[in-house]
């Protein structure tokens, strides 16, 4: 009989790279909810309202990434539980809009 341990680290999951000024987070897809005009995600650190930030999404099984710029429109939570951040995308290209629409329908999780 063999024992095995499940990997809960998330190291094998695809991830989002969030960059906001000097802060950068790499978070698993399970912490995200993608919509056509924005994204909601769980952050370990608070982000100020109206902070402009860049999100790079590397979809699983695909070579390229989707890069979007947006602003934080909500950030609720605590330092103990983390923060739920809502971001609204700005000035999306037609190609990025189409890829995000596809991702929002499949939800990648």
Residue frames as a rotation matrix with the C-alpha (Angstrom) as fourth column:
UNK 1
0.588 0.809 0.000 0.00
0.809 -0.588 0.000 0.00
0.000 0.000 -1.000 0.00
UNK 2
-0.538 -0.782 0.314 1.39
0.791 -0.597 -0.134 3.42
0.293 0.176 0.940 -0.91
UNK 3
0.270 0.562 -0.782 0.60
0.731 -0.648 -0.214 6.77
-0.627 -0.513 -0.586 0.56
UNK 4
-0.327 -0.356 0.875 0.46
0.842 -0.530 0.099 9.91
0.428 0.770 0.473 -1.50
UNK 5
-0.298 0.176 -0.938 0.19
0.581 -0.747 -0.324 13.56
-0.758 -0.642 0.120 -0.71
UNK 6
0.522 0.555 0.648 -1.91
0.853 -0.349 -0.388 15.96
0.010 0.755 -0.655 -2.74
UNK 7
-0.657 -0.744 0.120 -0.14
0.750 -0.661 0.012 19.07
0.071 0.098 0.993 -4.01
UNK 8
0.487 0.835 -0.255 -1.99
0.862 -0.507 -0.017 22.09
-0.143 -0.211 -0.967 -2.57
UNK 9
-0.280 -0.721 -0.634 0.80
0.574 -0.655 0.491 24.53
-0.770 -0.227 0.597 -3.37
UNK 10
0.738 0.618 -0.271 -0.66
0.129 -0.523 -0.843 25.59
-0.662 0.587 -0.465 -6.70
UNK 11
-0.155 -0.919 -0.362 2.75
-0.339 -0.294 0.893 25.33
-0.928 0.261 -0.266 -8.33
UNK 12
-0.785 -0.142 0.603 1.36
0.419 0.595 0.686 23.28
-0.456 0.791 -0.407 -11.22
UNK 13
0.310 0.949 0.067 -1.61
0.785 -0.215 -0.581 25.57
-0.537 0.233 -0.811 -11.86
UNK 14
-0.189 -0.287 0.939 -1.56
0.777 -0.629 -0.036 28.34
0.601 0.723 0.342 -14.47
UNK 15
-0.104 0.042 -0.994 -1.35
0.871 -0.478 -0.112 31.78
-0.479 -0.877 0.013 -12.93
UNK 16
0.802 0.284 0.525 -2.09
0.454 -0.862 -0.228 35.45
0.387 0.421 -0.820 -13.35
UNK 17
-0.418 -0.848 -0.325 0.69
0.907 -0.368 -0.204 37.95
0.053 -0.380 0.923 -12.94
UNK 18
0.743 0.662 0.097 -0.61
0.632 -0.742 0.222 41.18
0.219 -0.104 -0.970 -11.41
UNK 19
-0.451 -0.886 -0.104 1.57
0.883 -0.427 -0.194 44.25
0.128 -0.179 0.975 -11.46
UNK 20
0.740 0.635 0.222 0.56
0.555 -0.763 0.332 47.51
0.380 -0.122 -0.917 -9.78
UNK 21
0.777 -0.538 0.325 3.37
-0.586 -0.808 0.064 50.00
0.228 -0.240 -0.944 -9.58
UNK 22
-0.268 -0.962 0.047 6.14
-0.885 0.227 -0.406 48.37
0.380 -0.151 -0.913 -7.56
UNK 23
-0.161 0.299 0.941 3.93
-0.639 0.695 -0.330 45.46
-0.752 -0.655 0.079 -6.37
UNK 24
-0.284 0.108 -0.953 3.78
-0.829 0.472 0.300 42.20
0.482 0.875 -0.044 -8.30
UNK 25
-0.090 0.359 0.929 1.68
-0.687 0.653 -0.319 39.13
-0.721 -0.667 0.187 -7.41
UNK 26
-0.661 0.027 -0.750 1.55
-0.565 0.640 0.521 35.72
0.494 0.768 -0.408 -9.07
UNK 27
-0.419 0.644 0.640 -1.77
-0.705 0.213 -0.676 34.14
-0.572 -0.735 0.365 -8.14
UNK 28
-0.883 0.118 0.454 -3.49
0.289 0.899 0.328 30.88
-0.370 0.421 -0.828 -9.19
UNK 29
-0.795 0.599 0.089 -6.49
-0.129 -0.311 0.942 31.04
0.592 0.738 0.325 -11.50
UNK 30
-0.242 0.745 -0.622 -8.73
0.800 0.515 0.306 29.72
0.549 -0.424 -0.721 -8.74
UNK 31
-0.384 0.058 -0.921 -8.52
0.729 -0.593 -0.342 33.14
-0.566 -0.803 0.185 -7.06
UNK 32
-0.922 -0.034 -0.385 -9.90
-0.189 -0.831 0.524 34.97
-0.338 0.556 0.760 -10.13
UNK 33
0.063 0.924 0.377 -13.27
0.646 0.250 -0.721 35.65
-0.761 0.289 -0.581 -11.65
UNK 34
-0.889 -0.457 0.012 -12.90
0.271 -0.504 0.820 36.93
-0.369 0.732 0.572 -15.20
UNK 35
0.300 0.950 -0.083 -15.54
0.456 -0.220 -0.862 39.12
-0.838 0.221 -0.499 -16.80
UNK 36
0.417 -0.094 0.904 -15.65
0.901 -0.090 -0.425 40.79
0.121 0.991 0.048 -20.21
UNK 37
0.563 -0.142 0.814 -14.85
0.109 -0.964 -0.244 44.24
0.820 0.226 -0.527 -18.81
UNK 38
0.199 -0.530 0.824 -12.83
-0.888 -0.453 -0.077 43.42
0.414 -0.717 -0.561 -15.72
UNK 39
-0.082 -0.299 -0.951 -11.59
0.164 0.937 -0.309 40.92
0.983 -0.182 -0.028 -13.19
UNK 40
0.668 0.196 0.718 -12.06
-0.681 -0.228 0.696 40.16
0.300 -0.954 -0.019 -9.51
UNK 41
0.197 -0.659 -0.726 -9.25
0.146 0.752 -0.643 38.53
0.970 0.020 0.244 -7.56
UNK 42
0.963 0.031 -0.268 -7.99
0.266 0.049 0.963 37.79
0.043 -0.998 0.039 -4.07
UNK 43
0.340 -0.862 0.376 -4.89
-0.073 -0.423 -0.903 39.77
0.937 0.280 -0.207 -3.16
UNK 44
0.159 -0.346 -0.925 -2.53
0.908 0.419 0.000 39.30
0.387 -0.840 0.381 -0.20
UNK 45
-0.727 -0.442 -0.525 -2.01
0.601 -0.779 -0.176 43.09
-0.331 -0.444 0.833 0.00
UNK 46
0.329 0.885 -0.329 -4.47
0.556 -0.464 -0.690 46.00
-0.763 0.044 -0.645 -0.23
UNK 47
-0.594 -0.413 0.690 -4.58
0.800 -0.390 0.455 48.13
0.081 0.823 0.563 -3.35
UNK 48
-0.652 0.318 -0.689 -5.70
0.089 -0.870 -0.485 51.74
-0.753 -0.377 0.539 -3.27
UNK 49
0.402 0.859 0.317 -8.84
0.590 0.021 -0.807 52.72
-0.700 0.511 -0.498 -5.15
UNK 50
0.963 0.098 -0.251 -8.19
-0.139 -0.615 -0.776 54.13
-0.231 0.782 -0.579 -8.62
UNK 51
-0.019 -0.992 0.127 -4.73
-0.393 0.124 0.911 52.54
-0.919 -0.032 -0.392 -8.74
UNK 52
0.628 0.128 -0.767 -3.82
-0.777 0.161 -0.609 51.89
0.046 0.979 0.200 -12.36
UNK 53
-0.065 -0.638 0.767 -2.44
-0.526 0.675 0.517 48.41
-0.848 -0.370 -0.379 -12.85
UNK 54
-0.126 -0.090 -0.988 -1.51
-0.951 0.294 0.094 45.86
0.282 0.951 -0.123 -15.48
UNK 55
0.326 0.274 0.905 -2.77
-0.509 0.857 -0.076 42.27
-0.797 -0.436 0.418 -15.54
UNK 56
-0.384 -0.436 -0.814 -0.99
-0.902 0.364 0.231 39.60
0.196 0.823 -0.533 -17.57
UNK 57
0.437 0.605 0.665 -2.96
-0.641 0.728 -0.242 36.41
-0.631 -0.321 0.706 -18.06
UNK 58
-0.644 -0.603 -0.471 -1.24
-0.765 0.524 0.374 33.28
0.022 0.601 -0.799 -19.30
UNK 59
0.452 0.891 0.032 -4.05
-0.890 0.453 -0.040 30.89
-0.050 -0.010 0.999 -20.31
UNK 60
-0.012 -0.447 0.894 -3.30
-0.374 0.832 0.411 27.19
-0.927 -0.330 -0.177 -19.75
UNK 61
0.130 -0.010 0.991 -2.13
0.632 0.771 -0.075 25.37
-0.764 0.636 0.106 -22.86
UNK 62
0.879 0.154 0.452 -1.51
0.456 -0.553 -0.698 28.57
0.143 0.819 -0.556 -24.83
UNK 63
-0.020 -0.998 0.063 1.81
0.956 -0.038 -0.290 30.21
0.292 0.054 0.955 -25.62
UNK 64
-0.493 -0.207 0.845 0.87
0.243 -0.965 -0.095 33.90
0.835 0.159 0.526 -25.43
UNK 65
-0.578 0.334 -0.745 -0.57
0.767 -0.089 -0.635 36.02
-0.279 -0.938 -0.205 -22.68
UNK 66
0.287 0.710 0.643 -3.35
0.696 -0.616 0.370 38.57
0.659 0.341 -0.670 -22.54
UNK 67
-0.679 -0.560 -0.474 -2.16
0.734 -0.541 -0.411 41.90
-0.026 -0.627 0.779 -21.15
UNK 68
0.249 0.848 0.468 -4.72
0.676 -0.499 0.542 44.44
0.693 0.182 -0.698 -19.90
UNK 69
-0.900 -0.428 0.080 -4.53
0.266 -0.686 -0.677 47.77
0.345 -0.588 0.732 -18.13
UNK 70
0.142 0.990 0.026 -7.22
0.499 -0.095 0.861 48.87
0.855 -0.109 -0.507 -15.71
UNK 71
-0.502 -0.220 0.837 -8.05
-0.525 -0.691 -0.497 50.60
0.688 -0.688 0.231 -12.45
UNK 72
-0.810 0.215 -0.546 -9.02
0.538 0.644 -0.545 49.25
0.234 -0.735 -0.637 -9.04
UNK 73
-0.361 0.768 0.529 -12.66
-0.282 -0.630 0.723 50.13
0.889 0.112 0.444 -8.34
UNK 74
0.721 0.540 0.434 -13.06
-0.572 0.113 0.812 48.19
0.390 -0.834 0.390 -5.07
UNK 75
-0.333 -0.794 -0.508 -10.82
-0.091 0.564 -0.821 46.60
0.939 -0.226 -0.260 -2.45
UNK 76
0.454 0.581 0.676 -12.42
-0.784 -0.100 0.613 45.03
0.424 -0.808 0.409 0.63
UNK 77
0.552 -0.206 -0.808 -10.95
0.297 0.954 -0.040 42.77
0.779 -0.217 0.588 3.30
UNK 78
0.894 -0.322 0.312 -8.36
-0.420 -0.358 0.833 42.60
-0.156 -0.876 -0.456 6.03
UNK 79
0.033 -0.970 -0.239 -4.69
-0.962 0.034 -0.272 41.81
0.272 0.239 -0.932 6.40
UNK 80
-0.410 -0.147 0.900 -5.61
-0.604 0.783 -0.147 38.52
-0.683 -0.604 -0.410 8.06
UNK 81
0.245 0.643 0.726 -8.03
0.199 0.700 -0.686 37.20
-0.949 0.312 0.044 5.43
UNK 82
-0.690 -0.478 0.543 -6.66
0.644 -0.063 0.762 39.01
-0.330 0.876 0.352 2.38
UNK 83
-0.417 0.464 -0.782 -8.39
-0.307 -0.881 -0.359 41.46
-0.855 0.090 0.510 0.09
UNK 84
0.033 0.522 0.852 -11.02
0.838 0.450 -0.309 41.01
-0.545 0.724 -0.422 -2.62
UNK 85
-0.547 -0.353 -0.759 -10.09
-0.083 -0.880 0.468 43.40
-0.833 0.319 0.452 -5.45
UNK 86
0.465 0.668 0.581 -12.32
0.672 0.161 -0.723 44.43
-0.577 0.726 -0.374 -8.36
UNK 87
-0.520 -0.709 -0.476 -10.61
0.083 -0.596 0.798 45.91
-0.850 0.376 0.369 -11.39
UNK 88
0.691 0.723 0.008 -12.19
0.175 -0.156 -0.972 47.53
-0.702 0.673 -0.234 -14.44
UNK 89
-0.162 -0.777 0.609 -10.27
0.846 0.208 0.491 47.27
-0.508 0.595 0.623 -17.72
UNK 90
0.436 0.199 -0.878 -9.50
-0.143 -0.948 -0.286 50.38
-0.889 0.250 -0.385 -19.78
UNK 91
0.292 -0.339 -0.894 -8.72
-0.895 -0.428 -0.130 50.85
-0.339 0.838 -0.428 -23.48
UNK 92
0.031 -0.232 0.972 -8.85
0.001 0.973 0.232 47.18
-1.000 -0.006 0.030 -24.48
UNK 93
-0.716 -0.268 -0.644 -7.77
-0.647 -0.088 0.757 46.33
-0.260 0.959 -0.111 -28.00
UNK 94
0.273 0.853 -0.445 -10.24
-0.947 0.319 0.031 44.39
0.169 0.413 0.895 -30.13
UNK 95
-0.040 -0.385 -0.922 -8.06
-0.260 0.895 -0.363 41.28
0.965 0.225 -0.136 -29.91
UNK 96
-0.948 -0.315 0.055 -7.77
-0.112 0.166 -0.980 41.48
0.299 -0.934 -0.193 -26.10
UNK 97
-0.366 0.897 0.248 -11.53
-0.892 -0.263 -0.367 42.04
-0.263 -0.356 0.897 -25.81
UNK 98
0.355 0.496 -0.792 -12.20
-0.750 0.657 0.075 38.90
0.558 0.568 0.605 -27.86
UNK 99
-0.387 -0.588 -0.710 -9.77
-0.005 0.771 -0.637 36.75
0.922 -0.243 -0.301 -25.86
UNK 100
-0.941 0.081 0.328 -11.20
-0.338 -0.185 -0.923 37.99
-0.014 -0.979 0.201 -22.54
UNK 101
0.015 0.996 -0.092 -14.70
-1.000 0.014 -0.012 37.26
-0.010 0.092 0.996 -23.78
UNK 102
0.224 -0.011 -0.974 -13.63
-0.354 0.931 -0.092 33.68
0.908 0.366 0.205 -24.56
UNK 103
-0.737 -0.601 -0.309 -11.95
0.093 0.362 -0.927 33.35
0.669 -0.712 -0.211 -21.17
UNK 104
-0.696 0.539 0.473 -14.97
-0.710 -0.423 -0.563 34.74
-0.104 -0.728 0.678 -19.31
UNK 105
0.322 0.862 -0.391 -17.17
-0.895 0.412 0.171 32.09
0.309 0.295 0.904 -20.89
UNK 106
0.270 -0.280 -0.921 -14.84
-0.005 0.956 -0.292 29.19
0.963 0.083 0.257 -20.08
UNK 107
0.843 0.115 0.525 -13.74
-0.456 -0.364 0.812 30.58
0.284 -0.924 -0.255 -16.65
UNK 108
0.147 -0.949 -0.280 -10.47
-0.455 0.187 -0.871 28.59
0.878 0.256 -0.404 -16.79
UNK 109
-0.239 -0.293 0.926 -10.97
-0.970 0.037 -0.239 27.10
0.036 -0.955 -0.293 -13.34
